[in-house]
Structures are given as structure tokens and as C-alpha cells.
Amino acid sequence: MALESFMAEELALATAAAFTGAAIYVNVAEQPARLTLDNKALLAQWQPSYARGFAMQASLALASALFGLLAFWLTRDWRSLAGAALIFANWPYTLLAILPVNKRIAATPLDAANAETRGLIEAWGRLHAGRSALGVSATLVYLWAAST
């Protein structure tokens, strides 16, 4: 295997694994911790956390998809293409399934936070688990591709 294809596969895997680790961290640590807060503090924590997390995870997903496409181009291994498709699927999934919830949460003034706000953030957490699942799937497919 050429060094270029090896590097592309490894970078696709590494960025997918970083995305996955961040996504799982949100689901198993950050979200449960924030749900212990009262409604106003819950919203106050979610808003900046989401903005920072979005920038990081969106970049990782895009980088991984691009490295996966490059690995596919260099190796013609369909598994690299499948990994790229799985990690990139986070973009349309976020835009179509999660963004409407995000907009409702983000539009809520801190003083208006209530049980409905909490319910939206709980729903957001369940939707975010889909991002974790896509990340795990992409990481495993990339690992499979890199192992042969």
C-alpha cells in the first residue's frame, strides 16, 4: 500500500474516532450532567456548549469524510467510501432532524426557560445519540478498511 493511501485511511479513521469520542462524551457525560440543573441553568449551559460542540464536530465529520473520499480514490476500496458516507451523514441528519429542535431551544430567552425547554433539550439529547451511532459506524468501517 502506498504511503498516501495509508495516510488517507489513517486520517479518515482518526478524525472519525475523534468525532465519535466527542459525540459519545456529550451523550454519556455532558447531557446527563446538564439535566441535573434547573431549567434556566440548563438552557444557559446548553446554548454555548452546543455552539462550540457544533463547530468542532461539524469540522471533524467533514474532515473525516474528505479523508475517506481521498482514501477511496487512492485505493478503490468501497469500505473507505462507505465510511465517508456514514460520517458525512451527520450533516444531513443534523440539518434535517436536529436543527429544528436546536432553533427552538436557541430562540428561548433564559428567563423563559421552563419544562418545555427541558423537554426540548431532552429530545435534543436523544437525537444527538444518532450522531454518536453514525460516528461509531463510520469508525468501525474505517477500521475494517484500514486493517487489511
N, C-alpha and C positions, 0 to 999 in steps of 0.2 A: 504494500500500500504506500502510495506517495505521501510525503510529509504534509502536503497541502490538504489532502483529503483527510488524513488523520487529525490534523489540527481543526479542520472544519467540524468533523464529527465530535471531537472532544469539546470544542467551544459550544456547539449546539447542546450537548449533554450538560455541560457546566452551567450554562445560563438557564436551561430548563430546570435543573436541580435547584438553582438559587431562587428562581420564581416559585417553585413548589415549596421550598422551605419557608419562604415568606408567606405564601398563601396559607399553609398549614399552621404557621405561627399565629396568624390572625384568627383562625378558627378554634385553635385549642388553647390559646393563652390570652390574646388581646380582647377578643369578643366576650368570652366569659367574664373577664375582669371588668370590662366596661359595663356589663349588665348588672354588676353589683352596685353601681352608682344610682343616685336619684335621677329622675328624668332630665332635669336641667343639666346636671353634670355629665350625664350620659351623652346628651347632644353636644355639649361643649367639648367633650373628648373626641367624639366620632368625627366631627367636622374637620379639624386639622389633621387628624390621623388618616382619614380617607384621602384627603388631598395629597399628602406625602406618599401614602402607600400606592395610590393610583399611578403617580409619576414613576415610581420605582418599578412596579410590577408591569406596567404597560411597556416600559423600555426593555425589561428583561424578556418579556414574551416576544416582542418584535425582534430583538437581537437573536434570540434562540431560533425563531422561525427563519430569519435570514441565513444564519449559520447552517441550519438544517437544509435549506434550499441549496446553499453552496455545496454542502456535503453530497446531496443528491446529484447535483450537476457533475461533480467530480467523480463520483463512484457509480452512479446509476443504480444505487441501492434504494429500492422502494421504501424501505424502513425509515430512511432519513426523510423522505418526502412525507411519510405518514406522521413522523414525529413533528415535523414542521407544521403540518396541518392541525395536529392536535394542540400544539402550544399556541398557534395563531388563532385557533377557535375561541380563545379567551377574549379576543377583540369583539367579534360579533356577539358573543354571549353576553359580554358586559354591556355593549351598546343596546342590545335588544331586551335583555331580561333584567339587568341590574340598574341601568341608567334611569329608568322611570322612577324606581324607588329612591335612588340617590338624589334625584332632583327634588322629590317631595321632602326628603329629610333635610337637604341643604337649604330649602326655602323656609324652613321652620325657624322663626326667631327664638333665641334662647329662652326668653320669658314665656313663650307659648308652648314649651315642651310639656308633653302630657303622656297619658297612657297610649294614645295613638302613635306618638313619636316613638315610644319604646317598642310598640308592635312593629313599626316600620324598620327599626334597627334590628329587631329580632329576625324579621323576614330577610333583611339585607344579609345577615349572617348565614342564614340557610342558603340563600342564593350564592353567596361567596364560596360556600363549600363546593359548588360546581366548578369554580375556578381551581380549587385545590385538586379536585378529581381530574380535570383536564391536565393539570400540571404533572400529577403522578403518572397519568397515562403516557404523556409525551416523554417524560423522563425514562420510563421503563422501555418504551420503544427505541429511544435513542441509545439506551444502554444495550439493548439487544443488538442494534446495528453496530455499535462500537465493539462488541465482544467477539465478532467473527472476522 
